[in-house]
Amino acid sequence: MISFLIIGFLAGAIAKGITPQNEDPGWISSFIIGIAGSFLGGFLLRTIHMRGLIGYGFFGKLIVATLGAVLFLYIYHRWLKNKIKLPI
């Protein structure tokens, strides 16, 4: 459980750092983005039958969560920002 939160926080912070939008620097939003990204990344990898990347330990899970978080931020800023106000 602790590693899930650490991976979520790191993935959210990395995703917020590499996306070009102006994101709030709060740590709670990093948790939210990272955890949503880990679910999204894991779901997409399972969908395209590439579950092996998740099995590469901490760094594999961090990569999957970060890619999912970047995709989450892209979807949010592209289509949902004006419809849904999230504290990110």
C-alpha positions in Angstrom: 0.0 0.0 0.0 2.8 2.4 0.8 4.6 1.6 -2.4 1.4 2.3 -4.3 1.2 5.8 -2.8 4.9 6.5 -3.4 4.6 5.4 -7.0 1.4 7.5 -7.4 3.1 10.6 -6.0 6.2 10.2 -8.0 4.3 9.5 -11.2 2.1 12.5 -10.7 5.0 14.8 -9.9 6.9 13.6 -13.0 3.9 14.0 -15.2 3.2 17.5 -13.9 6.8 18.4 -14.6 7.0 17.2 -18.2 3.6 18.4 -19.4 3.6 22.0 -20.9 0.5 23.1 -19.0 0.6 25.3 -15.9 -0.2 22.8 -13.0 -0.7 23.7 -9.4 2.4 22.6 -7.4 0.4 20.8 -4.6 1.3 17.4 -3.4 -2.3 16.3 -3.1 -2.9 16.9 -6.8 0.2 14.9 -7.6 -1.3 11.9 -5.7 -4.5 12.2 -7.5 -2.9 12.5 -11.0 -0.4 9.7 -10.2 -3.0 7.3 -8.9 -5.4 8.0 -11.8 -2.5 7.6 -14.1 -1.5 4.2 -12.6 -5.0 2.9 -13.1 -5.2 4.3 -16.6 -1.7 3.0 -17.6 -2.3 -0.4 -16.1 -5.7 -0.7 -17.8 -4.2 0.2 -21.2 -1.4 -2.2 -20.8 -3.7 -5.0 -19.9 -5.9 -4.1 -22.8 -3.1 -4.4 -25.4 -1.7 -7.5 -23.6 1.6 -6.0 -22.4 1.3 -6.8 -18.7 4.9 -7.8 -18.6 6.1 -4.2 -18.2 4.2 -4.0 -14.9 6.1 -7.0 -13.6 9.5 -5.2 -13.8 9.3 -4.0 -10.2 9.3 -0.5 -8.9 10.6 1.2 -12.0 8.3 -0.7 -14.4 5.3 0.4 -12.3 6.6 3.9 -12.1 7.0 4.1 -15.9 3.5 2.7 -16.5 2.0 5.1 -13.9 3.9 8.1 -15.3 2.8 7.4 -18.9 -0.8 6.9 -17.7 -0.6 10.2 -15.7 0.7 12.1 -18.8 -2.2 10.6 -20.8 -4.6 11.6 -18.0 -3.3 15.2 -18.0 -3.5 15.3 -21.8 -7.1 14.1 -21.8 -8.0 16.5 -19.0 -6.5 19.6 -20.6 -7.6 18.7 -24.2 -11.3 17.9 -23.6 -12.4 18.2 -19.9 -10.8 21.3 -18.5 -13.8 23.6 -19.3 -16.4 21.0 -18.4 -14.9 19.7 -15.1 -13.1 21.8 -12.6 -10.5 19.6 -10.8 -8.1 21.0 -8.3 -5.0 20.2 -10.4 
